[in-house]
């Protein structure tokens, strides 16, 4: 039977988003069945995290991540409260006794064990990713981009655990039987990314160069503690889309070489279709969110199509502050992944949040519940927690707008967020968050700077005379005045700042007042010269 026939047969016959399918896709490397009520064909509808401080209201088919639950009596109590859930996930080793088994049979809710090497955040992301893949499929049809099914089909043909990766070694899908591979593969599957030390090793030994230059699968002999690999590049013409990797203990036979080469062609079609569909959906979301952010008469309809709340909203404007890639394609890819992560983050906080990439900025519209203090400060905390989660690998800044009471005010919140983001760029910050009210004055100065530049304004009055005198005579009267104003008129502090004696400083103050005609006792005159210093950057 050909690979394609096996693949289509597997895709057609698998249940959509069932518990059994999820277990097959994740494999025992991540999840294993600790206690089963029998068949695992219950449809999974969502992923939920257990919080002992909240009332447990699970929808039918939900998977409950039982964080902090480890004893048999706790598991039994949770099964009673879980109602129509599809399964409860507990960290291994799972304390399963006869009471737990009886409760599983009584409730029909399976108990699953999560490997201790995986974090709750990782398994939540993996499960949500698997559930999202079936969103466009009709009952009885195969999901259109089911790379996990293809990975399992290739695994069956090669008799080896398989991963499908993109050009940056991020794991797009993987087969079962990953527990048969080495620790490096397990770490790769859990993190959905080949660890940097393994990537570096493959690069140093020339394996990536060999892989991307060859049209056929290649065999790689690794170190003693790693299983060898067979891999093939996934191509669309001359473009490298990714690769397929199999953990094998010896070179593939000719038949399996051909099977792996055939698989690369099918994966290429899937990735191209997936990319085209994702691009279309992203463009639509970006257009709809842009309409919401504009706050015009079409905002309500766009918000309805996006499923965004219509009141008590804050806009977040996030932008990568730099990156290792110089070419435009890599920068765009980095921005899109960053935006996807932001969408996942705000979506986990509120189901009616939305995010999309508009130009080079990732915007998020975050609904906020009434009460609980300053809404902008709460949105800032959300943004800060996001930057902590994505880590230093994504050096980014986020501006947060003021609360919008309704859709008509969202445009103002977006403008606030843009201005706060601009302040952070002007500071040359990286990994920072700013709420608009916290940087209000700096934002106003930047807007005044724009006006000054647009109208080609130049220094005038006392400040212009001081600048001209310094340029002509090599003096430092402007620096003296700045130190005096920054020290609130404290001569001792100001003279220490410019490293001169206090009497010398007083003499310079007298001279600059004589030359410029500036009255330092006049608060309006002081404000005028301070603003000019800020605006003209001297």
N, C-alpha and C positions, 0 to 999 in steps of 0.2 A: 504494500500500500504506500502511495507517495506521501511525502511530507505534507503537501497541501491538502490532500484528502483527509489525512489524520487530523490536521489542524482544524479544517472546517467541521469535521465530524465532532471533534471535541467541543468546539465553540457552540455548535447547534444543540448539543445534548446537555450542556451544563446548565444548572439552575441559575437564574439571575439573582445575584446578591444574596445567595443563601449562606447559612453558617458553614455548610460543608465546603462550598466554593471558597470562602474566605480562608478556611483552614488549609485547603489544598494550595492556594496561592501563597499564603504566608509560610507554610511548611512548619515542621516541628522545631526548626531553628528558633522560631519566635513564639508560636503558640502550640499548645498540645491539649488534648482533651483529658481533663482530670476525672470528670464524672459526667456520663451522658445519659439522657432520658431515652435514648434509642436512636431513631433517625435524626440527622442534623440538617433537615431540609427547610427549617424555618427561615422565612425571608428576613433579612437584616435591614432595618430602616434607618439606623443612625447609631452614633457613638456618644455615650454619656459618661461623665465622671462622677463617682460617688463622693458626696460631701455629707459627713455625719451631722453637720449643723443645718442642713437644708432638708425640707420635706422631699421624700423620694417619690417623684411622679414620672414613671417611665412610660413612653408610648409603646405600643405593641411592636415587637421586633427589634427593640433597642439592645445594644451591647453595653453592659455596664462595666466600667473600669473601676474595680474595687480597691482604690488606693488605701493603703494602711490596714487592709483586712488580711489576717493570717491564721486565725483560729477557726476550728470546725464550728463552734457555736455561733461565731460571727457570720460565717458563710451561710449557715442555716437561717439565721435571722434575715440576712440580705435576700436569700431566695424567697422567703415569705413576702418580703416587701417589694420584690422586683416585679411582681405581677406578670404581665404578658411579655416579659423580656425574652430575647432569643438566647442570651448567654451572659454569664458573669465571669469576668477575668480577674484572677488572683495571681500575685507573684509566686513563682515556684520557690521552694517545694510547697505544694498545696496540701493542707491538712484535711484529707478526705477519710472519713470514717463511715460506719454503717448509717449513722444518722444523716450525714450529708448525702449519701447515695439514695437513701429513702426519700429525702426532701427533693432531690433532683427528679426522681420518678414521679413524686406527687405534684410538683409544680411544672414539670416539663421544661425547665430551664437548665441548660448545660453549664457546667463549671469548667472553665478553661484555665490552663496554667501558662503564665508569661515567664519567659526566661529572665533570670535575674540580670543578665547582661544588657537587657533593653530597658530604656527609660519609659515612663508612662507617656511622655510627650512623643517619643518615637512611635510607640504602638498606636497612639491616637492618630498621628499623621498617616501611618501606613493604612489603618482601617478606613479613614476618611478618603484616602486616595483610591482604595479599591472600590468603595461605594460610589465615588464620583464617576468611575469609569463606566458604570452601567446606567448612568442617568438618561442617555439617549436611546437606550434599547427598549423595544417593545417586548411584552411577555412572550417567551418562546423564541425570541430572536437573539442572536449573538451580539454582544456589545461591539460597536464598529471598530474600536481600537484596543482590542483585548490582547495586549502584549504578554500578559501573564499566561494566558492560554497557549500562546505560541511558544513561550519559554518552556512550559511543561511538555508540549509536543516535541520540541527539540531535545529536551531532557530524555524523553522516552526513546527517541531514535538513537541518541548517542550513548545512552546508559550512563549519564553523568550530569551532575547539577550544573545549571546554566544561568548566566545573567545576561541581560541586554542593557547596554550602557550607551550614553550619548558621547559626543566628542570630548566632553570635559570629564569623563569617567564617573558621571552620576548614574546611578542605577535606575533605569526606567521600569524594569520588570525582572523577575527572577522565578525560577522553577522551584518545585519541591526538592527534597533530599539535600538541602544545603548543609544539614548536619553531618553529611558525609565528607564535606570539604574541610579545608584547614581553617585555623583561627582568622587568617586574613580575610577569607571569604565571608565568614560569619560577621566579622566587624564591618565589612563592606555592605552586607545586606541590612544589618541593623541601622547603619548610618546613612544608607541609600547613597553612598559615595565611597569610591576607592580611597582608603586612607593615604595621606600625603606621602608617607614613607614608602609605601608600595608603588605609588606612581613614580616617585623619584628613582626607585630601583629599576623599574621597567624602562624609564627614559634613559638612565645611565647605561643600561645594557643593550640599548638600541632596539628593544622589542617594539615600541610604538612606531618607530621609523619603518621597521620591517613590516609591521602589520599594515600601515597605511600605504605602503608602496606595493604590496602584493594584492593580486586579484583573487588569490586562493587562500584557504585557511593555512595558518602557520602553527607550528608546535614550539612551545617555550619550556625549556628545562629550568626550573627555579631552584631555590636553595633547599637544603635538607628538610627544613621544618615546613615547607610548603609543597602542596600537590602541584604537579606541572599543569600547564594550561594549553588548550587549543583555542585559537581565536580567529575570527574573520572580520574584516571591515565591512560595514554596511554602507553602500554607496548609492547615490543617484547621479549617474554620469560620472563626472570627476569630483563631485562634492561628497565629502565624508560626512555621513549622518551620525554614525556611531559604530558600535561593534558588538559582537556576540562572543562570550567567553564561556568555555566549558572546563571544569576541573577534572583532569584525566591523569591516569597514572602511566600511560604509554601513548605513543602516536596513534592517531586515528587510522582505521582501515580505509581503503579507497572508497568503499561504499559510504562510510560515515563522513569522509571528507566531502563527498558530493552532497550528502544530506545537509551538512553545515553550510556549504556554499549556496544551496537552494534556499535554506532558511534565511540567509542574508538578503536575498532578493525579496522574499515575502515581508521581512521586517522593514526593508526600505519602503515598500508600498504602504505599510501601516504607518510608518513615521511621517511620510509625506502627506497622507490623508489626515493624520492626527494634527500635523502642523497647519495644514490648510483650514481644518475645522476650528482649531484653537485660535488662529489668526482672525477668522471671521467673527467668532464669539468675542474675542478681545476688542476688535474694532467696534462691534455693536455696543459692548459695555462702555467703552471709552466715549462713544458718541452720546449714549444715554446719560452717562455721568456728567459729561460736559454740559449737557442741557440742564441737568439739575443744578450744577454749579453756577450756571448763568442766571438762574432764578427768574426766568421770564415766564410767559404764559404757558409754555409747553413743559415747564418743570414738573408739574403735578403728574402729567401723563407719563413722562420719562421715569419719575420716581416710582410710579405704579408698576411699570414694566420691569424695573430693576428690583422691585420689592423693598424699596428703601422707605424708612419712616418719614413722615411729613412734618414733624415738629420736634423741637428741642434737639438740635443737631449741632455738632462741631465739625469743622472741616480740618483735616490734617493734610499738609503738603510735605511729602517726603522726597528727598533727592540724594542719590549717591554722591558723595563728595570727592570721589576719586576711584581709581581702579588700576589693576595691573595691565589691562589690555588697551592697546592704542587704537586698534582698528574699530570701525563703526559697528560691525556685526557683533563683536564680542561685547561692546558697550551696551548695545540694544538688548542683547540676550541677558546681560547682568541686570539691566533695569527691569526687564520683564519678570525675571525670577524674584527680584526684590519686591516688585508689586504683588506678585502672587502670594508671597509670604505675608505681606501686609494685609491682603484681602483675607487670608486664612486667620490672621491674628484678630482683626476687628470682627470678623464673622463669628469667631468663637466667643467674643464678648457680647455681641448683640446680633440676633438673627436678621435684623433689618438694616445692617450696615452694608456698605459696598465700597469697593476700591477699584481703580482702573488707572492705567498709565496714559497720561495726556501730555504729549511731547516728551520731555525728559523728566517730568515730575509725576510721582505716584500720588494721586489724591484719594483720600478716604473720607467718606461721610459717616460719622459715628453718632448714632442716637444715644442720648443720655437720659436716664430716668430722673424724674424730679426729686429734689431734696439731696441731702448728703453733702452740702457745701458747694463751693465754687466749681461750676461745671467745667470751666476752662482748665482749672487745676487738675480735675479728674481726667480730662482728655490728655493733658500733659503726662500724667502718670501712665496712661495707656501707651502713649508714644514711647516713653522711657522704657517700659517693660518690653516693648517690641524690639528696641535696639539692643537690649540686654539679651534677648532670645536669639536674634540673628548673629550677635557677636561681632568682634572686630573685623571679621572677614568682609562684612558689608559696612564699610565706613560711610555713614549717611548722616544727614541732618534732617530734622522734622520741625516745621512750623505749625503752630496750632492757632486756629482762629477763635474768635469769641463765639459764644452761644448764639445760634439762630433759633428764634422762637418758632419759625415756620419756614416754608420753602422760599417765600419771597425774600427772606433775610440771608439765605444761604450764600448768595453772591458776595455779600459783605464779609461773611465768615471766610470764604475762599480768599478774598482780597487780603484779609488779616493774615491768614496762614501764609500766603505768598510773601507778604512783607516781613513776617517773622523769619521765614526761611532766608530771605535776602539779607537780613541782619546777620544771620549766622554765617552766610557766605562772606559778607564783608569782614567779619571777624576772623575769617579763615579757620572756622571751627570744623571739627570732624567728630561725628558721633554725639552730637548735641541736640537738645530739644529746647524750643523756646515758645512760650505762649505770647500772644500778641500784646497783652497788657503789660507783660514784663519787659518788653523791648519797644514799647510805644514811642518813646522819645527818639530812640535811635532810628526807628522806621520813619518818623517825621523828618529827621535830618537827611535821610537818604532821598526822600521825596523832594525836599528842598534842593538837594544837590542836583537831582534830575532837572529841576526848573532852572537852576543856575547854569547848568551846562547847555540846556536847550536854548536859553536866551543869551548865551555867551556873555554872562555877567562877569565883571572883574572886581577886585577889591576897591573900596572907595574910602574916603574920609581918613580918620586917624590911622586906621589899620594899613591903608594903602601907603601912607607916608612913612610908616615904620618899615614896611617891606622894602620900599625903595631905598631908604637910608641904609638898611642892612646890606642890600645888594651893592650899593655904591661904596660903602666904607668898610665892609666886612665885619660889622658890629653884630651883636646878638640881642638887640632890643626886643624883637618879637619873642625870643625864648625867655627873656626876663619877664615880659608881661604875662606870658603863658604860665610860668611858674608862680607868679604872684596871684593870678586869678585862680589857679588850681589849688593853691594853699589858702584860699579864702582871705587873702590879705595878711596872712601871718608871715612877716618878713623873715624871721629866723628860719622857719620851715622852708620858705621859698628859696632863700639864699643857700641853704644846705643842699637843696635839690639841684641847683646849678653850680654848686661847688665854689662859691665865692664868699667873702666875708660879708656880714650883714650891712656894714657901713658902705661897702662897695655896691651892694645891691640897692641900698637906698639912693645912692648917687645915680645909678642907672635908671631907677624909677623916675627920679627928678628929670633926667635928660630925656627920657622917652616921652614924658608929659609935655616938656617944652617943644620937642621936635614935632610931635603928632598933634598937639592941642587936645589930647584926651584928658577928660576930667574923671579921675578914678573914683571920686566921691559920688558920681552920678550913676545910679543903678542902671538906667536906660543905656548910658554910654558903655558901661561894662558889658551888658547883655549883647549890645550890637557888635562889639569887637570880639566877644567870645563866639558868637554865631559865625562871624566871618572866618575866624580861625578854623572852626570845624568844617565850614563849607569849602574853603579854598585850600585846605590841607596843608597849612603852613605851621 
